[in-house]
Amino acid sequence: MKPELLKAYDVVQEKDLTDMQSKGYLLRHKKSGARIAVVSNDDDNKVFYVGFRTPPTDSTGVAHIVEHTVLCGSDKFPAKDPFVELVKGSLNTFLNAMTYPDKTVYPVASCNEKDFQNLMDVYMDAVLHPNIYKKEEIFKQEGWHYELEDKDAPITLNGVVYNEMKGAFSSPEGVLDREILNSLFPDTTYGNESGGDPKYIPDLTYEDYLDFHRKYYHPCNSYIYLYGDMDIEEKLEWLDKEYLCHYDEIEIDSAIKEQSPFQEVHKIYKKYPVASNDPLEDNSYLSYNMVIGTSLDKKLYQAFEILDYALLSAPGAPLKKALINAKIGKDIMGSYDNGTYQPVFSIIAKNANRADEERFVQTIQSVLKEQAEGGLNKKALAAAINNAEFKYRESDFGSYPKGLIYGLQILDSWLYDDTLPFMHMESLETFQFLREQVETDYFEKLILDYMIHNDHVSMVTIEPERGLNAKNEEELANQLQAYKESLSDAKIENLIAETAHLKQYQEEPSPREDIEKIPMLKRSDMKKTAAPLQLEKSDVNGTDLLFSEMFSNGIIYLTLLFDIRNVTEKQLPYLGILKAVLGYIDTKHYAYDDLANEINLETGGMASSISTYAHSKEDTYEAKFEVRTKVLYDKLPKAMKLFEEILLHSEVDDEKRLKEILSEVRSRLQMSLASAGNSVSAIRAMSYFSETARYNDLTMGIDFYHVVAEYEEHFEEKKAELVEHLQTLIREIFTREGMIVSVTCDKDGMKAVKKAVASFKEKLPKKESEGQKAAISCISRNEGFMDASKVQYVSRAGNFKKAGFAYTGALRILKVVLSYDYLWINVRVKGGAYGCGSGFMRNGNAYFSSYRDPNLEKTNEVYNHIPDYIRNFTADERDMTKYIIGTVSELDTPLNPYAKGMRSVSAYFCGITDADIQKERDEVITASEKDIQKLADLVEAVLSQKHLCVIGNEEKITEQKSMFEETRQLF
């Protein structure tokens, strides 16, 4: 970067970020005072964000509502929803906005230079020049508003953020997380709920909301980040000329204040809602929470990640073990959250009782004292450091661009000190320092100073209350009725008119000229050729080895896949339990806590999963029990020994440990089933007719949960039966005939793998008998699952191949069209749900779903009208191109080496060839309006099968019971 070319900026800092093979720059825009951090390297997945420090002073959710609304049109791009237009029509690899307790961030990413520039332009104009000052309807739609259909109807509340937060506050874990943060920082911004408490969101006025934007959304309060392979000077010059030069620096007090330490423990007691038949005993949450310094202490920031593992998170960690042994809670969780100015270490007992509160605290303090006096497991510390460093070097963040995660981590220091954006970007030196401290008393002193001799502590207990939702809803209904009674006839007429006006505003499309102002690529900007599959099949002593050759930075990604198609339907839930047990129970040579440390010392982790691969052309599928690891080349022999230990020598008859694992699995399932209700209900709806979906439901879904709950509740009388099932599965599954191996690495790694696999195979027993492929029965039974949530997850499903239709790439476009047009407008914008989606699979399975949805019957009706929408679908060349680009963006998501390898493995088992993938891409890129219209009959066939599954509010499902064949409690 040449400073002489950047007259508008001061270059404050230049830094070689050697860990990341990058160059870092910190700049300040002279006129506006904007802060800019640049991380320059050769990563073509470019990232940009503009963020603002946004400390809320109340819990009305103003920061969150501003985040939603600035993306609803701006001066340069006045269309009603540029965000959705970009999702539909850009090659983005990430596009979103996030509200945190102290900041709001607007990130975008793309591998296409032209697209990246377009995204930056739309986002900068959105945050600085939004339409929110011109159109109050935006605030009402995204934030909150009163609804009144006619003078005899009740007044109700609606709004996207309002419903999103009703959903968030339905989860006890969500309630607890918020209370923990609020309890520790009563005098600072963290004492407020930045997302918005549904109780207080309706207190937010339009004027106060605008004032919040006026105050904080100025360049001098901004944090602008650029990452990747780009012409940095050009980007900075553009930022200056287009946006920053129009602003003069002003004084904004947005600094995050430090909370004064407490003199004594703060105790907080709150209630959370449960369904009418949920137990009250063993259903409270106890939490002990400590403030740990500030995130500007580089060593502390990382050291407590290590202590979190060694004390609490690792299997058999001392705090977890002591609380379980003391029978205080059935699931011990916790976290070290260093994403705020003053990080928080929490220890949580779930399925506990308030009566155990004193013992809970005493047990924690006793364990901490014992650890500080020399009881810390040095091997656990070393394992935690190794694992953290492995992840840091690997930089595998799944589907998230690594530049995005780096950028968010930069804010962990930059937000609190303008001079320190790169503090946490250079961690190898810190890992080396921490490794050197393992054999000293460094970590013991941290426990003493920050955990034992620390009064900045809160004890938050949340207890279940039946009927709390109904009570709150009745209270709200009474308040709204009283409000209605206070209104004059003229004001009631006015409210009816406002309700109708908002609906009309939501239904009216943006003027064509406004839509066309949003920059867009052309079909010619898209790659015509699909990324090839990378798979070479070879044979190692009769075992298929699937090799994906690519540079993987010295890491071998290795997966052992064992055939489980002959596992009977009755046995399937035990497969799910086996997956949870392996690696977390004693083996012949290791106690389970030592095993976890050994895994993390020698590898980048080990995990098990159950996968089904539906064949794309035949009505069959493969089912595999997969055990995987990632390991450096020289550690491969050790990894194979650990595989052998786990698969062949696990002591699944350890009844005490088995009971602990069951309790934890049940607890975590409750959390995931409730929070991911859209995907859970979609899988359940498909399980009525699809064997693969039924397989998934029995091994990880609702039916799996019921089996786990049954064994956990009646463990003493059923434990022998459970042990027998697990032992039988181990004998039947982990055999040399049933194994296929997948590996992703370069050729040097492959040589080592072939040798290791040949040796490992000899350790596996031979199959006792050749079993038949088991039949799975699907039962159609439309269900409503009731829980304590304040919202619904509504799913419809069916299979189009069974109705005589074929898969086509146009279905991928239809998914984009529905998710960001028809369903978006009707389920989200007008219905107030937080999210909506659909999916069409090669095996013919299809679904439609909603997320945190205040409606049920209305949403089902929206689904019923999808075929009419498709038949009447119109799109000119620009619109079709937009939908196609959005579809190609999904097809071309950048993948890390492991994901590239698994893409090829999945295609292999599903019978998908390079020709199939290219055909699908051609069908997408050349699609026309007519190709979408032709899909109306296919969707009608799916919906006519009438497979419905809903998870949600007990009162709402009971009220609309006639929609279901069966209604029952989720838990």
Secondary structure, 3 states (H helix, E strand, C coil): CCHHHCCCEEEEEEEEEHHHCEEEEEEEECCCCCEEEEEECCCCCEEEEEEEECCCCCCCCHHHHHHHHCCCCECCCCCCCHHHHHHHHCCEEEECCEECCCEEEEEEEECCHHHHHHHHHHHHHHHHCEHHHCCHHHHHHHCCEEECCCCCCCCEEECHHHHHHHHHCCCHHHHHHHHHHHHHCCCCHHHCCCCCCCCCHHHCCHHHHHHHHHHHCCHHHEEEEEEECCCHHHHHHHHHHHCHHHCCCCCCCCCCCCCCCCCCCEEEEEEEEECCCCCCCCCEEEEEEEECCCCCCHHHHHHHHHHHHHHHHCCCCHHHHHHHHCCCCCEEEEEEECCCCCCEEEEEEEEECHHHHHHHHHHHHHHHHHHHHHHCCHHHHHHHHHHHHHHHHHCCCCCCCHHHHHHHHHHHHHCCCCCCCCHHHCCHHHHHHHHHHCCCCHHHHHHHHHHHCCCCEEEEEEEEEECHHHHHHHHHHHHHHHHHHHCCHHHHHHHHHHHHHHHHHHHCCCCHHHHCCCCCCCHHHCCCCCCCCCCEEEEECCEEEEEEECCCCCEEEEEEEEECCCCCHHHHHHHHHHHHHCCCCCECCCCHHHHHHHHHHHCCCEEEEEEEEECCCCCCEEEEEEEEEEEEHHHHHHHHHHHHHHHHCECCCCHHHHHHHHHHHHHHHHHHHHHCHHHHHHHHHHCCCCHHHHHHHHHHCHHHHHHHHHHHHCHHHHHHHHHHHHHHHHHHHCCCCCEEEEEEECHHHHHHHHHHHHHHHHHCCCCCCCCCCCCCCCCCCCEEEEECCCCEEEEEEEECCCCCCCCCCHHHHHHHHHHHHHHHHHHHHCCCCCEEEEEECCCCEEEEEEECECCCHHHHHHHHCHHHHHHCCCCCHHHHHHHHHHHHHHHCCCCCHHHHHHHHHHHHHHCCCHHHHHHHHHHHHCCCHHHHHCCHHHHHHHHHCCEEEEEEEHHHHHHCHHHCCEEEECC
